[in-house]
Amino acid sequence: MAEVTIPDIGDFEAVEVIEILVSNGDDVHAEDPLVTLESDKATMEIPAPGNGTIANIAVSVGDRVSEGSVIMEILGNAEPDHPGNLPGTVSVERAVEEKVPPVPGEIPAHSPPPTLPGEIRPTAEKIPHASPGVRRFARELGADVSKINGSGPKGRILKEDVKAWIKRALAETPGLQEATGSGIPPIPEIDFSEFGETETRPLSRIRKLSGPHLQRAWLNIPHVTHHDEADITELEAFRKSLKEEAEQSGAKITLLSFIMKALVSAMKKFPRINASLSPDNGSLILKKYFNIGVAVDTPHGLVVPVVREVDRKNIFDLARDLAELSERARNGKLKPADLRGGCLSISSLGGIGGTSFTPIVNAPEVAILGVSRSRITPVWNGESFAPRLILPLSLSYDHRVVDGAEAARVCAYLARSFEDVRRLSL
Ligand code: CAO
């Protein structure tokens, strides 16, 4: 038997329980949502820390809870059946939920369904009452919850309300029957079992969250990728010379720490790559801090934890931060705060292979640096071919903010920084 307590929910205290999603005697699996909490800023689900049977539910709708409050018990071993985002961490839904920009596939705001008699629309300031599950459902269908009236208790929006809203919008918007969202025809449904044996597996929680985020970025941002190469022969020799020192400091120094350092230097020289467009796309918000997201490949999908204040850290600090964050990412132990506040991201596939690729900008950031595998290449030095270690770089950028020439300058600057190790300490 294990007590289920409210994990670290950030700065929130005495948060209202707005939904209890299980009953005594229910069998649950790790990560199944148990209760929904709602503060004035966010709605969050508290997931089951492991498998088992629900008993002694200690809270009711309307109760207020804080970190450490006991909400129920789970009979059984309460061991997670796989290392997801839990236990002890709240679903990353909250972080995503608060920051979600408009979905490109959303049904256009200029064609809302007509107000029904007696219907009251929520005001722009009011937070629509809907659980994260319903919000996710609405987002997947391209529905804006702020425009939907809830028929549940206290005006809560239910899945049925989302479906009814979509049906009305489809019926009233000419042409929407043939196309979804921004006019992109849907991929036709196919019964694959006609062609052979199949197996259907649910997507992991991370994939369910990262999928719409990637699609949103891909559809919203006019992407261009600039490819370049850097000669890292001397840098690699320098990195290897640090091996002993690194082992003493408890950090394994990979190329990535140097790449982060060089990127900060480029962000200072080219401030537009450390910026985001304002929500109305009318201005550029330039950031004076230097946090870098690093894409980490985990068994459950891609996550991008953020290394903070890269400008204030040395190579050893960065190597330690990176090892610690990627370890927690792979064990499903990241907290929502670990995923927030990034300025620019790096996606390094260098440990795996490849010669170049086109990473998707991690919106609302405006650029992402892709790094492929370095390899010894014969380079003409004016007299003969010399074997040099060449690192491929792929900078994807938001062309609304960064011009091609600027992207080329950024890459050339990065290449120069890598070629001359001393520049990295500038
Ligand atoms: N060229 C050649 N070798 C490289 C390299 C490069 N560009 N980058 C790393 N390596 C080497 C490392 O030196 C290390 O070698 P040794 O084991 O011999 O010391 C090995 O590859 C493995 O490195 P690593 O991947 O463990 O460490 P890292 O610091 O380079 O990267 C991390 C850390 C978390 C970024 C990486 O593990 C990872 O998850 N990469 C995948 C990112 C991803 O999925 N991106 C795609 C996003 S879009 O879908």
Residues whose N, C-alpha, C, O or C-beta is under 5 A from the ligand:
A	BS01	CAO	T254 L255 L256 A295 V296 D297 S326 S347 S348 L349 G350 G351 S372 R373 S374
